[in-house]
Amino acid sequence: MASPRLETFCCPNRDAATEFVVTFQPVLFGALTLGSAALSLMFAVLQILPKRKGYRRLGQYPLPRPASSSRILFIISICDILGCAGVIIRSSVWLGLPSIIDGISVTNNTDVLPEVFCVGSAMWIQLFFSASFWWTFCYAVDVFLVVKTSAGISTIVLYHMITWGLAVLLCVEGVAMLYYPSISDCEQGLQHAVPHYITTYAPMLLVLIANPIFFSRTTSAVTSLLKGRQGIYTENERRLATEIKIRFFKIMLVFFVCWAPNLINESLLFYLEMQADISDSSLRDIRNASLTTWFIMGILNPMQAFLNTLAFHGWTGLDVDLSLQRTRELAWDSGSTSVPNVAGQNSVVGTTLLYQSHIQEAQKIGNGQQHSDAISVLSEGSESSTVEIHISSELRGDVDADGESLENSVRR
């Protein structure tokens, strides 16, 4: 899991609250975190691997270039997977080589390997989970900006600079202040450790506070654009807006479930640190609550990798396709609709929905002038990891007579 307490534990002269939770049933805790991280990593990798598509309609079409939102979702999954890998390595060493962990508690130990491993593994986990927080925030910003500007221009390079720059900066700064003047003799006092905890939890709080606001405004903007296309709000558009709300809700629900225990646990441990004697009988309930949330963190933190992929893409199945010459093809469900693109058509109007890995296109409608608005809204998809809504409005003519060949047509 990702907790600044594990970095504080690397100091031989750690505080009493950190010593209390980290040394309580370490074998059981290590086994739980190892199992949770291993399962999460396995299923998360399975989720993002390419799948064979067993059903198609109307032939094969090339996939569009993924929007920045779809790339952000993929990067979030990679960060979560790398964070889980760090948890697996650390827990495995803690369980298999207890002598290394015992060496961390030895003051002025000449063997630097225990401290190097402790600090290195803790920084690895914090860096990638922190980067996942920053990417999640950038995702909400990207979705909002794309919808408001009605453009699909990717700002992925800027997002890389922001997320990795802030993640590395805050991680290094927090650790440097925590281990001052040296890792074997960390400075005592709650005030000394506060900056490290702030740099750890700042991006987490940013996502919890800012992302719901961006998601809410994005949903309102999408609803307004859907209504503005024809001045009416059809059942299909209402369903689409509802599904987008559900996707955003899933993302925030996963984030809250996986990381809210960290905030609760940290509050309880800070309260214990401020007490003269944490073993006092009057603090029994606080100690039990801190231990309970500590074990909950160990299970839920690594599970973010898998749960995020479910929120982003839904369950993508087990039919993995590792063929190097795999043909990229579109997947269609019973509610998806498509008309093949015919060369020579001068007017194209439609709504393209990449939603739950399905693309819906309504093309080739009449002649007339064309006015296009593009909305890119990130949600879920097994291949593109996004919902892309390309809304085109034009003076409409008659629908092509071949429309009856479609099982479900997009009705406007």
C-alpha positions as CSV (number, residue, x, y, z in Angstrom):
1,M,0.0,0.0,0.0
2,A,1.0,3.6,-0.2
3,S,1.4,5.3,3.2
4,P,4.0,7.8,4.4
5,R,4.1,5.7,7.6
6,L,6.1,3.1,5.7
7,E,8.7,5.7,4.8
8,T,8.8,7.0,8.4
9,F,9.4,3.4,9.5
10,C,12.7,3.5,7.7
11,C,14.0,5.8,10.4
12,P,15.4,3.8,13.3
13,N,14.2,6.5,15.7
14,R,10.7,6.5,14.4
15,D,7.7,7.9,16.4
16,A,5.6,5.6,18.6
17,A,2.5,5.7,16.5
18,T,4.3,4.5,13.4
19,E,6.1,1.8,15.4
20,F,2.7,0.7,16.8
21,V,0.9,0.1,13.5
22,V,3.9,-1.1,11.4
23,T,5.0,-3.7,13.9
24,F,1.5,-5.1,14.6
25,Q,1.2,-8.5,13.1
26,P,3.7,-7.8,10.3
27,V,3.5,-11.3,8.7
28,L,-0.3,-11.2,8.4
29,F,-0.2,-7.6,7.1
30,G,2.5,-8.5,4.6
31,A,0.5,-11.5,3.4
32,L,-2.6,-9.5,2.9
33,T,-0.9,-6.7,1.0
34,L,1.0,-9.2,-1.1
35,G,-2.2,-11.1,-2.0
36,S,-4.2,-8.0,-2.7
37,A,-1.4,-6.5,-4.9
38,A,-0.8,-9.7,-6.8
39,L,-4.5,-10.2,-7.6
40,S,-4.9,-6.5,-8.6
41,L,-1.9,-6.5,-10.8
42,M,-2.9,-9.8,-12.5
43,F,-6.4,-8.7,-13.3
44,A,-5.4,-5.1,-14.3
45,V,-2.9,-6.5,-16.8
46,L,-5.6,-8.9,-18.1
47,Q,-8.0,-6.0,-18.5
48,I,-5.7,-3.8,-20.7
49,L,-4.4,-6.6,-22.9
50,P,-5.9,-6.8,-26.4
51,K,-8.8,-9.1,-26.8
52,R,-10.2,-11.2,-29.6
53,K,-13.5,-9.9,-30.8
54,G,-15.9,-12.7,-31.6
55,Y,-18.6,-10.6,-33.2
56,R,-18.7,-7.9,-35.8
57,R,-21.2,-6.2,-38.1
58,L,-20.8,-4.6,-41.4
59,G,-17.1,-5.5,-41.8
60,Q,-14.0,-4.1,-40.3
61,Y,-13.0,-0.5,-40.0
62,P,-9.8,1.2,-38.7
63,L,-9.9,2.5,-35.2
64,P,-9.5,6.3,-34.8
65,R,-6.5,7.8,-33.2
66,P,-7.0,7.7,-29.5
67,A,-7.8,11.0,-27.8
68,S,-5.7,12.4,-25.0
69,S,-8.3,11.2,-22.5
70,S,-7.9,7.6,-23.7
71,R,-4.1,7.8,-23.3
72,I,-4.5,9.3,-19.8
73,L,-6.6,6.3,-18.8
74,F,-4.0,3.9,-20.1
75,I,-1.2,5.8,-18.2
76,I,-3.2,5.7,-15.0
77,S,-3.5,2.0,-15.3
78,I,0.3,1.6,-16.0
79,C,1.1,3.8,-12.9
80,D,-1.3,1.7,-10.8
81,I,0.3,-1.5,-12.1
82,L,3.8,-0.3,-11.3
83,G,2.7,0.8,-7.9
84,C,1.3,-2.7,-7.3
85,A,4.6,-4.2,-8.5
86,G,6.4,-2.2,-5.8
87,V,4.0,-3.4,-3.1
88,I,4.6,-7.0,-4.2
89,I,8.4,-6.7,-4.1
90,R,8.4,-5.0,-0.7
91,S,5.9,-7.4,0.9
92,S,7.7,-10.4,-0.5
93,V,11.0,-9.2,1.0
94,W,9.4,-8.4,4.3
95,L,8.0,-11.9,4.4
96,G,10.9,-13.8,3.0
97,L,13.8,-11.9,4.5
98,P,12.8,-10.7,7.9
99,S,16.4,-10.0,8.8
100,I,16.4,-7.1,6.4
101,I,13.5,-5.6,8.2
102,D,15.1,-6.2,11.6
103,G,18.1,-4.3,10.4
104,I,16.1,-1.2,9.8
105,S,15.5,-0.7,13.5
106,V,19.2,-0.9,14.4
107,T,20.6,2.5,15.1
108,N,24.0,3.2,13.4
109,N,23.9,-0.1,11.5
110,T,26.9,-0.5,9.2
111,D,24.8,-2.5,6.8
112,V,23.1,0.0,4.5
113,L,21.1,-2.5,2.5
114,P,18.0,-2.6,4.9
115,E,17.7,1.2,4.8
116,V,18.3,1.4,1.1
117,F,15.6,-1.2,0.4
118,C,13.2,0.4,2.8
119,V,13.6,3.9,1.4
120,G,13.8,2.7,-2.3
121,S,10.7,0.6,-2.2
122,A,8.7,3.2,-0.3
123,M,9.7,5.9,-2.7
124,W,8.8,3.7,-5.7
125,I,5.3,3.0,-4.4
126,Q,4.7,6.6,-3.5
127,L,6.0,8.0,-6.8
128,F,3.7,5.9,-9.0
129,F,0.6,6.1,-6.9
130,S,1.2,9.9,-6.6
131,A,1.6,10.0,-10.4
132,S,-1.7,8.1,-10.7
133,F,-3.3,10.8,-8.6
134,W,-2.0,13.6,-10.8
135,W,-3.0,11.8,-13.9
136,T,-6.5,11.3,-12.5
137,F,-6.7,15.0,-11.9
138,C,-5.4,15.8,-15.5
139,Y,-8.0,13.4,-16.8
140,A,-10.8,15.4,-15.3
141,V,-9.3,18.6,-16.6
142,D,-8.8,17.2,-20.1
143,V,-12.4,16.0,-20.4
144,F,-13.7,19.3,-19.2
145,L,-11.5,21.4,-21.6
146,V,-12.2,19.2,-24.6
147,V,-15.9,19.4,-24.1
148,K,-15.9,23.2,-23.5
149,T,-13.6,24.0,-26.4
150,S,-15.2,21.3,-28.7
151,A,-11.8,20.3,-29.9
152,G,-9.8,17.1,-29.8
153,I,-6.3,18.6,-29.8
154,S,-4.2,16.6,-27.4
155,T,-2.2,18.2,-24.7
156,I,-0.7,15.0,-23.5
157,V,2.9,16.4,-23.5
158,L,1.9,19.1,-21.1
159,Y,0.2,16.6,-18.9
160,H,3.4,14.5,-18.8
161,M,5.4,17.5,-17.7
162,I,2.9,18.4,-15.0
163,T,2.2,15.0,-13.6
164,W,5.7,13.5,-13.6
165,G,7.3,16.8,-12.6
166,L,5.1,17.3,-9.6
167,A,5.2,13.6,-8.6
168,V,9.0,13.5,-8.6
169,L,9.4,16.9,-7.1
170,L,7.0,16.3,-4.2
171,C,8.3,12.8,-3.6
172,V,12.0,13.8,-3.4
173,E,11.3,17.0,-1.4
174,G,9.2,15.1,1.2
175,V,11.7,12.3,1.6
176,A,14.6,14.7,1.9
177,M,12.9,16.6,4.7
178,L,11.8,13.5,6.4
179,Y,15.3,11.9,6.5
180,Y,17.1,15.1,7.5
181,P,19.9,15.2,8.7
182,S,20.4,11.5,7.9
183,I,18.2,8.4,7.5
184,S,19.9,6.7,10.5
185,D,19.2,9.7,12.7
186,C,16.0,11.4,11.6
187,E,15.0,14.6,13.3
188,Q,12.3,14.0,15.9
189,G,9.0,15.9,16.2
190,L,5.7,15.9,14.5
191,Q,6.3,19.3,12.8
192,H,9.3,17.8,11.1
193,A,7.2,15.0,9.4
194,V,4.3,17.2,8.5
195,P,5.7,18.5,5.2
196,H,6.3,14.9,4.1
197,Y,2.7,13.9,4.8
198,I,1.4,17.0,3.0
199,T,3.4,16.2,-0.1
200,T,1.9,12.7,0.0
201,Y,-1.7,13.5,0.5
202,A,-2.0,16.8,-1.4
203,P,-2.6,15.2,-4.8
204,M,-5.0,12.7,-3.2
205,L,-7.1,15.6,-1.7
206,L,-6.9,17.5,-5.0
207,V,-8.6,14.6,-6.8
208,L,-11.2,14.1,-4.1
209,I,-12.1,17.8,-4.1
210,A,-11.5,19.0,-7.7
211,N,-12.5,16.0,-9.8
212,P,-16.1,15.9,-8.8
213,I,-16.4,19.6,-9.7
214,F,-14.9,19.1,-13.1
215,F,-16.9,15.9,-13.8
216,S,-20.1,17.8,-12.8
217,R,-19.4,20.7,-15.1
218,T,-18.4,18.4,-17.9
219,T,-21.7,16.5,-17.7
220,S,-23.6,19.7,-17.7
221,A,-21.7,20.9,-20.8
222,V,-22.4,17.6,-22.6
223,T,-26.1,17.8,-21.8
224,S,-26.3,21.4,-23.1
225,L,-24.5,20.5,-26.3
226,L,-26.8,17.5,-26.8
227,K,-29.8,19.6,-26.3
228,G,-28.5,22.4,-28.5
229,R,-28.0,20.1,-31.6
230,Q,-31.7,20.1,-32.5
231,G,-33.4,21.9,-29.7
232,I,-34.8,18.7,-28.2
233,Y,-33.5,16.2,-25.7
234,T,-34.3,12.7,-27.0
235,E,-34.2,9.4,-25.1
236,N,-30.9,8.4,-26.7
237,E,-29.3,11.7,-25.6
238,R,-30.8,11.4,-22.1
239,R,-29.4,7.8,-21.9
240,L,-26.0,9.0,-23.1
241,A,-25.8,11.8,-20.5
242,T,-26.9,9.3,-17.8
243,E,-24.2,6.8,-18.7
244,I,-21.5,9.5,-18.7
245,K,-22.6,10.5,-15.2
246,I,-22.4,6.8,-14.1
247,R,-18.9,6.5,-15.6
248,F,-17.7,9.5,-13.7
249,F,-19.3,8.3,-10.5
250,K,-17.6,4.9,-10.9
251,I,-14.2,6.6,-11.2
252,M,-14.7,8.7,-8.1
253,L,-16.3,5.8,-6.1
254,V,-13.2,3.6,-6.8
255,F,-10.9,6.4,-5.8
256,F,-12.8,7.2,-2.6
257,V,-13.1,3.5,-1.5
258,C,-9.4,2.8,-2.1
259,W,-8.0,6.0,-0.5
260,A,-10.4,7.3,2.1
261,P,-9.1,4.8,4.7
262,N,-5.7,6.4,4.4
263,L,-7.0,9.8,5.4
264,I,-8.9,8.3,8.3
265,N,-5.9,6.2,9.5
266,E,-3.6,9.2,9.2
267,S,-5.9,11.3,11.3
268,L,-6.1,8.7,14.0
269,L,-2.3,8.2,14.1
270,F,-1.7,11.9,14.3
271,Y,-4.0,12.0,17.3
272,L,-2.1,9.2,18.9
273,E,1.2,11.0,18.2
274,M,0.0,14.1,20.1
275,Q,-0.7,12.0,23.2
276,A,1.9,11.6,26.0
277,D,1.4,7.8,26.2
278,I,-0.3,6.0,23.3
279,S,-0.7,2.8,25.4
280,D,-3.0,4.6,27.8
281,S,-6.2,2.6,28.4
282,S,-8.4,5.6,27.4
283,L,-7.0,5.4,23.9
284,R,-7.9,1.8,23.3
285,D,-10.7,2.5,20.8
286,I,-8.4,4.9,18.9
287,R,-5.7,2.2,18.7
288,N,-8.1,-0.4,17.5
289,A,-9.6,1.9,14.9
290,S,-6.1,2.8,13.6
291,L,-5.2,-0.9,13.3
292,T,-8.4,-1.7,11.5
293,T,-8.0,1.1,9.0
294,W,-4.3,0.1,8.6
295,F,-5.2,-3.4,7.5
296,I,-8.1,-2.0,5.3
297,M,-5.5,0.2,3.6
298,G,-3.2,-2.7,3.0
299,I,-6.0,-4.5,1.1
300,L,-7.7,-1.6,-0.7
301,N,-4.8,0.5,-1.8
302,P,-3.3,-2.0,-4.3
303,M,-6.8,-3.0,-5.5
304,Q,-7.1,0.4,-7.2
305,A,-5.2,-0.9,-10.2
306,F,-7.9,-3.5,-11.0
307,L,-10.9,-1.5,-9.8
308,N,-9.8,1.5,-12.0
309,T,-9.8,-0.7,-15.1
310,L,-13.3,-1.8,-14.3
311,A,-14.4,1.8,-13.9
312,F,-12.7,2.8,-17.1
313,H,-13.5,-0.1,-19.4
314,G,-15.9,-2.4,-17.7
315,W,-15.0,-6.1,-17.7
316,T,-13.2,-6.8,-21.0
317,G,-13.2,-10.5,-20.7
318,L,-10.6,-13.3,-20.7
319,D,-10.2,-13.9,-24.4
320,V,-6.7,-12.3,-24.7
321,D,-5.2,-12.0,-28.2
322,L,-1.4,-11.8,-28.1
323,S,-1.0,-12.2,-31.9
324,L,1.6,-9.9,-33.3
325,Q,-0.4,-9.6,-36.5
326,R,-3.7,-9.0,-34.9
327,T,-6.0,-7.0,-37.0
328,R,-7.6,-4.1,-35.2
329,E,-11.3,-4.4,-35.4
330,L,-14.3,-2.7,-34.0
331,A,-16.5,-4.4,-31.4
332,W,-20.2,-4.0,-31.7
333,D,-22.9,-4.8,-29.2
334,S,-26.6,-5.2,-29.7
335,G,-27.1,-1.5,-29.2
336,S,-24.5,-0.3,-31.6
337,T,-25.2,1.0,-35.1
338,S,-23.0,1.6,-38.1
339,V,-23.3,2.5,-41.8
340,P,-20.2,1.8,-43.9
341,N,-18.3,4.9,-45.1
342,V,-18.9,5.3,-48.8
343,A,-16.3,7.1,-51.0
344,G,-17.6,10.2,-52.8
345,Q,-20.1,11.2,-50.2
346,N,-19.8,15.0,-49.7
347,S,-21.9,15.4,-46.6
348,V,-21.5,13.3,-43.5
349,V,-23.5,13.8,-40.4
350,G,-23.6,11.7,-37.4
351,T,-22.9,10.8,-33.8
352,T,-19.9,8.6,-33.1
353,L,-19.9,7.1,-29.7
354,L,-17.0,5.1,-28.5
355,Y,-18.7,3.9,-25.4
356,Q,-17.9,0.6,-23.6
357,S,-15.7,-0.2,-26.5
358,H,-18.5,0.3,-28.9
359,I,-18.5,2.8,-31.8
360,Q,-21.8,4.1,-33.0
361,E,-21.9,5.9,-36.3
362,A,-24.7,7.4,-38.2
363,Q,-23.3,8.6,-41.5
364,K,-24.4,9.5,-45.0
365,I,-27.5,11.5,-44.3
366,G,-28.7,13.8,-47.1
367,N,-27.0,16.8,-48.7
368,G,-26.5,20.3,-47.3
369,Q,-24.1,22.5,-45.4
370,Q,-22.3,20.9,-42.5
371,H,-21.5,22.3,-39.1
372,S,-19.6,20.1,-36.7
373,D,-19.1,20.2,-33.0
374,A,-16.7,17.6,-31.4
375,I,-16.9,16.4,-27.8
376,S,-14.4,14.0,-26.4
377,V,-15.5,12.6,-23.1
378,L,-13.4,10.0,-21.4
379,S,-15.2,7.0,-20.0
380,E,-14.7,3.4,-20.8
381,G,-13.7,1.2,-23.7
382,S,-11.7,-2.0,-24.1
383,E,-9.6,-0.7,-27.0
384,S,-9.8,3.1,-27.0
385,S,-10.5,3.6,-23.3
386,T,-12.7,6.5,-24.1
387,V,-16.0,7.8,-24.9
388,E,-15.7,10.0,-28.0
389,I,-18.8,11.8,-29.1
390,H,-18.4,13.5,-32.4
391,I,-21.6,15.5,-32.9
392,S,-22.3,16.7,-36.4
393,S,-25.2,19.0,-37.1
394,E,-26.3,19.9,-40.6
395,L,-29.4,20.6,-42.7
396,R,-30.8,17.1,-43.0
397,G,-32.2,15.4,-46.0
398,D,-33.7,11.9,-46.3
399,V,-32.1,8.9,-44.6
400,D,-30.5,6.4,-46.9
401,A,-32.9,3.7,-47.9
402,D,-30.4,1.0,-46.8
403,G,-31.0,1.9,-43.1
404,E,-33.3,-1.0,-42.6
405,S,-30.4,-3.4,-42.8
406,L,-29.2,-2.2,-39.4
407,E,-30.5,-3.9,-36.4
408,N,-30.6,-0.7,-34.4
409,S,-30.5,2.7,-36.0
410,V,-29.7,6.0,-34.3
411,R,-32.9,7.9,-34.2
412,R,-32.8,11.6,-33.8
